[in-house]
Amino acid sequence: MKRPTTVLLTALAPVSWGTTYAVTTEFLPPDRPLFTALVRALPAGLLLLALTRVLPRGIWWAKAAVLGALNIGAFFPLLFVSAYRLPGGMAAVVGSAGPLFVVGLSALLLRERPAARTLVTGAVAALGVSLVVLKGAGALDAAGVLAAVAATASMAAGTVLTRRWGRPDGVGPLALTGWQLTAGGLLIAPVALLAEGAPPPLDGRAVGGYLYLALVNTAVAYWLWFRGIGRLGATRAGFLGPLSPLTAAVTGWAALGQALTPVQVLGMALAFAATAAGQLGSGTVYGRRTSYRKHPYSTARTCTSATSGSAKASASAGSKPSGSSTSRPPRMRPSAE
């Protein structure tokens, strides 16, 4: 698939996430952030597991648990805590620094040294989002700020590790998404039960809102996101993150009657420009992009059959058998593909 199409499909994930606030306030029961996080993650994960019928093997049980904790299990609750405790759009402002978190972690874990243009673009994106969502003054809650920073760092770490670890041979992004959503949902479940008690009564609007969050906003959106990370890289995918608070602002204006000031329109223009610039060029200099290594899902039988097939082809062409110096081992594909 050509890269512009991949960028557009990946961008649908943060755009979908930007509708979460409107759906939560208009359709869902109030003051149940952990229950909402649980309903978003666990049913979607179980559905994808049922569709793909693929479970982790070997080290991937641990990797799926780590990715699920970072991208879902820790991120969802921290995000809701920050949104409830911080005034205005401060949580979104902290979240808009996500591209810079991704750039820093990519340099640390992927050995990708960021170009100066990448750092400037990330700063402009954060500034643009700040102009859009940051409202009037108010006392900042320390716990809320820490939760917002931790949520942003958690998602950034999950994004980078998803790129670093790739996925096993024979496992598609849909199965990988199901592993992470299920693992994250299982982590949230006991916390939600202890903190909020039994689930609240649900009417038709709430059921519709939860179905949207679980299927479109989570199952489909996270599948597109993890797929995009593998094809675009962690840094480029991270620069699509500011589309989420921008979508939230546009949704509030179009659907909830919230006015947009000229300063907010300027901020949108800056953030959109920075997001587009983040998709241009490599954004890194002389860094290791992907690693070639054998996955736990690769079997000796596969390698043996490939080698024997190569030997038969060589023999039929009149060349030396596979044990000679002309034989080559089967080529491994990049782990992030």
Disulfide bonds with the S-S distance in Angstrom:
none
